[in-house]
């Protein structure tokens, strides 16, 4: 098989010829017409960056990189001195190209630049570096920037010891001690923890250290980006313009700024005209978005997150998040003495456990959940169920998976409770999943809006079978313990109220 180098010998010959070293101590860039001139000082500004971008070519056809209005808007705080800038924006709006260009500009303009690229994995972080190398190649900057993809670094030929761009993925443990002048964090929602972000932030250079995070909407509000976003939304300055789908927030001292382009969760994600407003790039037209929407390969989860900017709790959620949000009642309480069913998912080892109290009344199910952390003792669940039996009239306790709770079931039965096992079999899950979906669609269930309960419910994904579909856990996402506990409780709700009363 021929390599790209072998297939394009002229392109690579020209590229290698352009990599000849210039004289040391001078700046030879296309930006300055290729003249040997001293490096300019105090030129670090948004306008200067825009001029730099116009000299960059994004492809082999020579298409120049031109900053759009929304890109200027998102970078204004950075060039104004903001320490942390967080941008959440749908896919295909040029975020990787923008960060690559900013990395090159920073290396070229900042004395002793230490620009680090952080992403969830080495491959993902290298994607941004490769984008920067592509800009160098297409723009004819090979005589100025020394790109070494093998060691994942870019330096400047005439100043090899004074600055660099390098990759530091979140899946390594060698980030301690990093002192970046610019930290670029890509797709923070995919990071396994907040460790890399925190190391970058705490290690920023003492004089001019700054960081920019650009990401799409995440699949978990409990991810590092989800937690950061929730805190930003609580700032007094938070505001959102429904006409542009653009939200902003800023800390009191201006050191932290959030930009987010996204549909509101209660807006119609299939209204392409409105979706286009959440995609500010000029090339994201209604026609282009409609082609993506109508593609047979597009899934609901992908469309919500990557085109609409709507947060989900799974890569391919089984319900739209707003359906669950609409069922919340903040002041929901289950009165003492109520007839209830208790659903339990007993996790072992590193699994969380979930417990749901379900109250059938007035043609509606009231549900409240509690989550038990990993490594808890199963006896703690027994004690909680016994406590609940003293507060409510517990018609039944439905538990899953059966093998995890056998001894506990015997103990609780000895105390007079009615125990029912809920095997997580394909047939059982198909029936229970369809049943719960019907109840949700008909708004016959209410909950108290608890964020962790919401995360568990929305972390479930649908899996098609020859007989229909069923809920399963996405192994890349969070726990579904409370969701399974809810399924079990709903399945055995007739232990309190005759099932005929709940025929939908």
C-alpha positions as CSV (number, residue, x, y, z in Angstrom):
1,X,0.0,0.0,0.0
2,X,1.4,3.4,-1.0
3,X,1.8,6.0,1.7
4,X,0.5,9.6,1.4
5,X,4.1,10.7,1.1
6,X,4.7,8.3,-1.8
7,X,1.5,9.3,-3.5
8,X,2.3,13.1,-3.3
9,X,6.1,13.4,-3.8
10,X,5.8,17.0,-5.1
11,X,3.8,18.2,-2.1
12,X,6.3,16.7,0.4
13,X,9.3,18.0,-1.5
14,X,8.0,21.5,-1.4
15,X,7.1,21.2,2.2
16,X,10.6,19.9,3.2
17,X,12.3,22.6,1.1
18,X,10.3,25.2,3.0
19,X,11.6,23.9,6.3
20,X,15.1,25.4,5.7
21,X,16.3,27.2,8.8
22,X,16.3,31.0,8.6
23,X,19.0,33.1,10.3
24,X,18.7,33.0,14.1
25,X,17.3,35.9,16.0
26,X,15.0,37.1,13.3
27,X,11.3,36.5,12.5
28,X,10.6,35.2,9.0
29,X,6.9,34.7,8.7
30,X,4.4,35.1,5.8
31,X,2.6,37.5,8.2
32,X,5.5,40.0,7.7
33,X,5.9,39.4,4.0
34,X,8.8,37.0,4.6
35,X,11.1,39.9,5.5
36,X,13.9,39.5,8.0
37,X,12.6,41.8,10.8
38,X,13.0,41.8,14.6
39,X,10.2,40.1,16.5
40,X,7.5,42.6,17.3
41,X,6.8,43.4,21.0
42,X,3.4,44.0,22.7
43,X,1.5,42.9,19.7
44,X,-0.6,40.2,21.5
45,X,-4.2,41.3,20.7
46,X,-7.4,40.0,19.1
47,X,-6.8,42.2,16.0
48,X,-3.3,40.9,15.7
49,X,-4.5,37.4,16.0
50,X,-7.1,38.0,13.3
51,X,-4.4,39.3,11.0
52,X,-2.3,36.2,11.8
53,X,-5.2,34.0,10.9
54,X,-5.6,35.6,7.5
55,X,-2.2,34.3,6.7
56,X,-3.1,30.8,7.6
57,X,-4.5,28.4,5.0
58,X,-6.9,25.7,6.1
59,X,-6.5,23.3,3.1
60,X,-4.5,22.6,0.0
61,X,-6.7,24.9,-2.1
62,X,-5.3,27.8,-0.1
63,X,-8.5,28.7,1.7
64,X,-7.6,31.4,4.2
65,X,-8.7,31.2,7.9
66,X,-10.9,34.2,8.7
67,X,-12.2,34.8,12.2
68,X,-16.0,35.0,12.4
69,X,-18.0,37.3,14.6
70,X,-18.8,34.6,17.1
71,X,-15.1,33.5,17.3
72,X,-14.1,37.1,18.1
73,X,-16.9,37.1,20.7
74,X,-15.6,34.0,22.5
75,X,-12.0,35.1,22.4
76,X,-12.5,38.7,23.6
77,X,-12.3,37.8,27.3
78,X,-9.1,35.8,26.7
79,X,-7.4,38.7,25.0
80,X,-8.8,41.0,27.7
81,X,-7.0,39.0,30.4
82,X,-9.5,36.4,31.5
83,X,-7.6,33.5,33.2
84,X,-10.2,30.8,32.4
85,X,-12.4,30.8,29.3
86,X,-14.9,28.0,28.8
87,X,-16.8,27.6,25.5
88,X,-19.5,25.0,24.9
89,X,-20.6,24.8,21.3
90,X,-22.0,22.2,18.9
91,X,-19.8,20.2,16.6
92,X,-18.6,21.4,13.2
93,X,-18.3,25.0,14.2
94,X,-14.5,25.1,13.7
95,X,-13.4,24.8,17.3
96,X,-10.4,22.6,16.7
97,X,-9.1,24.8,13.9
98,X,-9.5,27.9,16.0
99,X,-7.6,26.4,18.9
100,X,-4.8,25.2,16.6
101,X,-4.4,28.6,15.2
102,X,-4.4,30.2,18.6
103,X,-1.7,27.7,19.7
104,X,0.6,28.7,16.8
105,X,-0.1,32.4,17.4
106,X,0.8,32.1,21.1
107,X,4.0,30.2,20.3
108,X,5.0,32.9,17.8
109,X,4.1,35.9,19.9
110,X,4.7,34.9,23.6
111,X,8.2,34.9,24.9
112,X,9.1,31.5,26.5
113,X,5.7,30.1,25.5
114,X,4.7,26.9,27.1
115,X,1.5,26.0,25.3
116,X,0.0,22.6,26.4
117,X,-2.9,20.8,24.7
118,X,-5.0,18.6,27.0
119,X,-7.7,16.2,26.0
120,X,-9.4,13.0,27.3
121,X,-6.9,10.8,25.6
122,X,-3.5,11.0,23.7
123,X,-5.2,10.4,20.4
124,X,-7.7,13.1,20.9
125,X,-5.1,15.6,22.0
126,X,-3.0,14.7,19.0
127,X,-5.9,15.6,16.7
128,X,-5.5,19.2,17.6
129,X,-1.8,19.1,17.2
130,X,-2.2,17.6,13.8
131,X,-4.6,20.4,12.9
132,X,-1.9,22.9,13.8
133,X,0.7,21.0,11.7
134,X,-1.7,21.1,8.8
135,X,-2.0,24.8,9.1
136,X,1.8,25.1,9.1
137,X,2.1,22.9,5.9
138,X,-0.7,24.6,3.9
139,X,0.4,28.1,4.9
140,X,4.0,27.6,4.0
141,X,5.2,28.3,7.5
142,X,7.6,25.3,7.5
143,X,10.6,27.6,7.6
144,X,9.4,29.1,10.9
145,X,7.6,26.4,12.9
146,X,9.4,23.2,13.5
147,X,6.7,20.5,13.8
148,X,7.7,17.2,15.2
149,X,4.6,14.9,15.2
150,X,6.6,11.9,16.5
151,X,7.3,13.5,19.9
152,X,4.0,15.6,19.7
153,X,5.7,19.0,19.8
154,X,6.0,22.2,17.8
155,X,8.8,24.7,18.3
156,X,10.2,27.7,16.4
157,X,13.4,27.1,14.4
158,X,15.2,30.3,15.4
159,X,14.3,29.9,19.1
160,X,14.4,26.2,19.9
161,X,14.9,26.5,23.6
162,X,12.4,29.3,24.4
163,X,9.0,27.9,23.6
164,X,6.9,25.0,22.5
165,X,3.5,23.5,21.9
166,X,3.1,20.0,23.4
167,X,0.4,17.4,24.1
168,X,-0.5,16.3,27.6
169,X,-3.5,13.9,27.6
170,X,-5.7,13.3,30.6
171,X,-4.9,9.6,30.6
172,X,-1.4,10.1,31.9
173,X,-0.1,10.9,35.4
174,X,2.8,13.1,34.5
175,X,1.0,16.5,34.4
176,X,2.1,17.6,37.9
177,X,4.6,20.5,37.8
178,X,3.4,21.8,34.4
179,X,3.5,25.6,34.3
180,X,1.8,26.6,31.0
181,X,1.5,30.1,29.6
182,X,-1.5,28.8,27.6
183,X,-3.4,25.7,28.3
184,X,-5.9,24.5,25.7
185,X,-8.4,21.9,26.9
186,X,-10.4,20.0,24.3
187,X,-13.7,18.1,25.0
188,X,-13.6,18.4,28.7
189,X,-16.9,16.5,29.0
190,X,-15.0,13.3,28.0
191,X,-12.2,13.6,30.6
192,X,-12.4,10.8,33.2
193,X,-11.8,13.3,36.0
194,X,-11.1,17.0,36.6
195,X,-7.4,16.2,37.4
196,X,-5.9,17.6,34.1
197,X,-8.0,20.7,34.2
198,X,-7.1,21.4,37.8
199,X,-3.4,20.8,37.2
200,X,-3.4,23.2,34.3
201,X,-5.4,25.9,36.2
202,X,-3.3,25.6,39.3
203,X,-0.1,25.5,37.4
204,X,-0.7,28.6,35.1
205,X,2.4,30.8,34.8
206,X,2.5,33.5,37.4
207,X,2.5,36.5,34.9
208,X,0.4,35.6,31.9
209,X,-0.9,32.1,32.3
210,X,-4.3,31.5,30.8
211,X,-6.5,28.6,29.7
212,X,-9.2,28.1,27.2
213,X,-11.6,25.1,27.2
214,X,-13.7,24.4,24.2
215,X,-16.1,21.4,24.1
216,X,-19.4,20.1,22.8
217,X,-22.3,19.4,25.2
218,X,-21.7,16.4,27.4
219,X,-23.4,13.2,28.2
220,X,-23.3,13.6,31.9
221,X,-24.0,16.6,34.1
222,X,-21.7,14.9,36.7
223,X,-18.7,15.0,34.3
224,X,-15.9,17.6,35.0
225,X,-17.4,19.9,32.4
226,X,-21.0,19.3,33.7
227,X,-20.0,20.3,37.2
228,X,-18.1,23.4,36.0
229,X,-21.1,24.4,33.8
230,X,-23.5,24.1,36.7
231,X,-21.4,26.3,38.9
232,X,-21.1,28.9,36.1
233,X,-24.9,29.0,35.7
234,X,-25.2,29.9,39.3
235,X,-23.1,33.1,38.9
236,X,-25.2,36.3,39.2
237,X,-24.0,37.4,35.8
238,X,-25.4,34.4,34.0
239,X,-27.8,35.3,31.1
240,X,-29.1,33.7,28.0
241,X,-30.4,35.3,24.8
242,X,-33.2,33.0,23.4
243,X,-32.9,34.7,20.0
244,X,-29.3,33.7,19.5
245,X,-29.2,30.7,21.8
246,X,-26.1,32.2,23.4
247,X,-25.5,32.2,27.1
248,X,-22.7,33.9,29.0
249,X,-21.5,34.0,32.6
250,X,-18.6,35.9,34.2
251,X,-17.0,35.9,37.6
252,X,-17.1,39.1,39.6
253,X,-13.4,39.8,38.9
254,X,-13.6,38.8,35.2
255,X,-11.1,36.0,35.6
256,X,-13.6,33.3,34.6
257,X,-15.9,33.5,31.5
258,X,-18.4,31.0,30.1
259,X,-19.8,31.1,26.5
260,X,-22.4,28.5,25.5
261,X,-24.4,28.2,22.3
262,X,-27.2,25.7,22.7
263,X,-30.9,25.1,22.3
264,X,-32.9,25.2,25.5
265,X,-33.9,21.8,26.8
266,X,-37.6,22.5,26.3
267,X,-37.2,23.7,22.6
268,X,-38.1,21.5,19.7
269,X,-34.8,19.9,18.6
270,X,-36.2,19.0,15.2
271,X,-37.0,22.7,14.3
272,X,-34.0,23.1,12.1
273,X,-34.4,26.9,11.8
274,X,-34.0,27.2,15.6
275,X,-31.1,24.6,15.7
276,X,-29.3,26.8,13.1
277,X,-29.2,29.6,15.7
278,X,-27.3,27.4,18.1
279,X,-24.7,26.8,15.4
280,X,-23.1,30.3,14.8
281,X,-20.6,29.3,12.1
282,X,-21.5,30.7,8.7
283,X,-21.2,27.3,7.0
284,X,-23.7,25.7,9.3
285,X,-26.7,26.6,7.2
286,X,-30.3,25.3,7.5
287,X,-29.7,23.1,4.5
288,X,-26.4,21.6,5.9
289,X,-28.1,20.9,9.3
290,X,-31.1,19.3,7.7
291,X,-28.8,16.9,5.8
292,X,-27.2,15.9,9.1
293,X,-30.6,15.6,10.8
294,X,-32.1,13.4,8.0
295,X,-29.2,11.1,7.7
296,X,-30.1,7.5,8.5
297,X,-27.0,7.2,10.7
298,X,-27.9,10.1,12.9
299,X,-29.1,9.1,16.4
300,X,-31.2,11.1,18.8
301,X,-28.3,11.4,21.3
302,X,-25.9,12.6,18.6
303,X,-28.3,15.2,17.3
304,X,-29.2,16.5,20.7
305,X,-25.6,17.0,21.9
306,X,-23.6,17.6,18.7
307,X,-26.1,19.7,16.8
308,X,-28.4,21.2,19.4
309,X,-26.0,21.5,22.3
310,X,-28.5,19.9,24.6
311,X,-27.0,17.8,27.5
312,X,-28.0,14.2,27.8
313,X,-26.8,11.6,30.3
314,X,-26.0,8.9,27.7
315,X,-24.5,8.7,24.2
316,X,-27.9,7.6,22.9
317,X,-30.5,8.3,25.5
318,X,-33.8,6.3,25.7
319,X,-35.8,9.5,26.3
320,X,-35.3,13.1,25.6
321,X,-34.0,14.8,28.8
322,X,-36.8,17.3,28.8
323,X,-39.4,14.6,29.1
324,X,-37.9,13.7,32.5
325,X,-37.4,17.4,33.5
326,X,-41.1,18.1,32.8
327,X,-42.1,15.6,35.5
328,X,-40.3,17.4,38.3
329,X,-42.0,19.0,41.3
330,X,-39.5,20.6,43.6
331,X,-41.6,20.4,46.7
332,X,-42.7,16.8,46.2
333,X,-43.0,14.9,49.4
334,X,-44.4,11.4,50.2
335,X,-46.5,11.7,53.4
336,X,-45.8,9.4,56.3
337,X,-48.1,6.5,56.4
338,X,-48.5,6.4,52.6
339,X,-48.8,3.0,50.9
340,X,-45.6,2.6,48.9
341,X,-43.4,0.1,47.0
342,X,-39.7,0.2,47.6
343,X,-37.4,-0.7,44.6
344,X,-33.8,-1.6,45.3
345,X,-30.8,-2.2,43.1
346,X,-28.0,-3.7,45.3
347,X,-24.6,-2.9,43.8
348,X,-21.5,-4.8,44.9
349,X,-17.9,-3.8,45.1
350,X,-17.4,-0.6,43.1
351,X,-21.1,-0.2,42.2
352,X,-23.5,2.3,43.6
353,X,-26.8,1.1,45.0
354,X,-30.1,2.8,44.3
355,X,-33.3,2.8,46.3
356,X,-36.6,4.3,45.1
357,X,-39.8,4.9,47.2
358,X,-42.8,4.8,44.9
359,X,-46.2,6.0,46.0
360,X,-49.2,5.2,43.6
361,X,-52.1,7.6,44.2
362,X,-54.6,9.6,42.2
363,X,-53.6,8.0,38.9
364,X,-50.0,9.2,39.4
365,X,-46.8,7.6,40.7
366,X,-44.7,9.7,43.1
367,X,-41.0,8.7,43.1
368,X,-38.1,9.7,45.4
369,X,-34.7,8.1,45.1
370,X,-31.6,7.8,47.3
371,X,-28.2,6.7,46.1
372,X,-25.7,4.7,48.2
373,X,-22.0,5.1,47.4
374,X,-19.8,2.3,46.2
375,X,-18.2,0.0,48.8
376,X,-21.1,0.5,51.2
377,X,-22.3,-2.4,53.3
378,X,-25.4,-4.2,52.2
379,X,-26.6,-4.2,55.8
380,X,-26.9,-0.4,55.4
381,X,-29.6,-1.0,52.8
382,X,-31.3,-3.5,55.1
383,X,-31.4,-0.9,57.8
384,X,-32.7,1.8,55.5
385,X,-35.5,-0.4,54.2
386,X,-36.5,-1.3,57.8
387,X,-36.5,2.4,58.7
388,X,-38.8,3.1,55.7
389,X,-41.2,0.3,56.9
390,X,-41.6,2.3,60.1
391,X,-42.4,5.5,58.2
392,X,-44.6,4.1,55.4
393,X,-46.9,1.2,54.7
394,X,-44.6,-0.8,52.5
395,X,-46.6,-3.1,50.3
396,X,-43.6,-4.8,48.8
397,X,-39.8,-4.5,48.3
398,X,-38.7,-5.3,44.8
399,X,-35.0,-6.0,44.5
400,X,-32.4,-6.6,41.8
401,X,-30.2,-8.3,41.0
402,X,-31.5,-11.2,43.0
403,X,-28.1,-12.9,43.7
404,X,-26.8,-9.7,45.4
405,X,-29.7,-9.5,47.9
406,X,-30.5,-13.1,48.8
407,X,-29.4,-12.9,52.4
408,X,-30.9,-9.5,52.9
409,X,-34.2,-10.6,51.4
410,X,-34.3,-13.4,54.0
411,X,-33.6,-11.1,56.8
412,X,-36.2,-8.6,55.7
413,X,-38.8,-11.3,55.2
414,X,-38.1,-12.4,58.7
415,X,-39.1,-8.9,59.8
416,X,-42.5,-9.2,58.1
417,X,-41.8,-7.5,54.8
418,X,-43.0,-8.8,51.4
419,X,-39.9,-9.3,49.1
420,X,-40.1,-9.7,45.3
421,X,-37.1,-10.4,43.1
422,X,-36.6,-8.5,39.8
423,X,-34.3,-10.6,37.6
424,X,-32.5,-8.4,35.0
425,X,-33.4,-10.8,32.2
426,X,-34.0,-9.8,28.6
427,X,-37.8,-10.6,28.7
428,X,-38.3,-8.9,32.1
429,X,-36.4,-5.7,31.1
430,X,-38.3,-5.5,27.8
431,X,-41.6,-5.5,29.6
432,X,-40.5,-3.1,32.4
433,X,-38.8,-0.7,30.0
434,X,-41.9,-0.4,27.8
435,X,-44.1,0.0,30.8
436,X,-42.0,2.8,32.3
437,X,-41.7,4.6,29.0
438,X,-45.5,4.6,28.6
439,X,-45.9,6.0,32.1
440,X,-43.4,8.8,31.4
441,X,-44.9,9.7,28.0
442,X,-48.3,10.0,29.6
443,X,-46.9,12.0,32.5
444,X,-48.2,9.6,35.1
445,X,-45.1,9.8,37.3
446,X,-43.6,12.7,39.3
447,X,-40.2,13.1,41.0
448,X,-38.6,15.8,43.1
449,X,-36.0,17.0,40.5
450,X,-33.0,15.4,42.3
451,X,-30.0,15.9,40.0
452,X,-28.4,12.5,40.8
453,X,-31.7,10.6,40.3
454,X,-32.0,12.4,36.9
455,X,-28.4,11.4,35.9
456,X,-29.2,7.7,36.7
457,X,-32.4,7.7,34.8
458,X,-31.0,9.5,31.7
459,X,-27.8,7.3,31.7
460,X,-29.9,4.4,30.4
461,X,-29.7,3.6,26.7
462,X,-32.0,1.6,24.5
463,X,-30.9,-1.7,22.9
464,X,-33.0,-3.2,20.2
465,X,-33.8,-6.9,20.3
466,X,-35.7,-9.2,18.0
467,X,-38.7,-8.8,20.3
468,X,-38.5,-5.0,20.9
469,X,-36.2,-2.9,23.0
470,X,-34.9,-2.7,26.6
471,X,-33.0,-0.4,28.8
472,X,-29.3,-1.2,29.3
473,X,-26.4,0.7,30.9
474,X,-23.9,2.6,28.7
475,X,-20.5,1.3,30.0
476,X,-18.9,4.6,29.2
477,X,-21.3,6.5,31.3
478,X,-22.5,6.8,34.9
479,X,-24.5,4.5,37.1
480,X,-28.1,3.4,36.4
481,X,-28.7,1.9,39.9
482,X,-31.6,4.3,40.7
483,X,-33.1,3.6,37.2
484,X,-33.2,-0.1,37.8
485,X,-34.6,0.4,41.2
486,X,-37.4,2.5,39.6
487,X,-38.1,-0.2,37.0
488,X,-38.4,-2.8,39.8
489,X,-40.7,-0.6,41.9
490,X,-42.9,0.3,38.9
491,X,-43.1,-3.3,37.8
492,X,-44.5,-4.3,41.2
493,X,-46.6,-1.3,41.8
494,X,-49.8,-3.4,41.8
495,X,-48.7,-4.8,45.2
496,X,-50.1,-1.5,46.5
497,X,-52.8,-0.7,43.9
498,X,-54.6,-3.3,41.7
499,X,-52.8,-3.4,38.3
500,X,-56.0,-2.9,36.4
501,X,-56.1,0.6,37.9
502,X,-52.8,1.3,36.0
503,X,-53.7,-0.1,32.6
504,X,-52.5,2.6,30.2
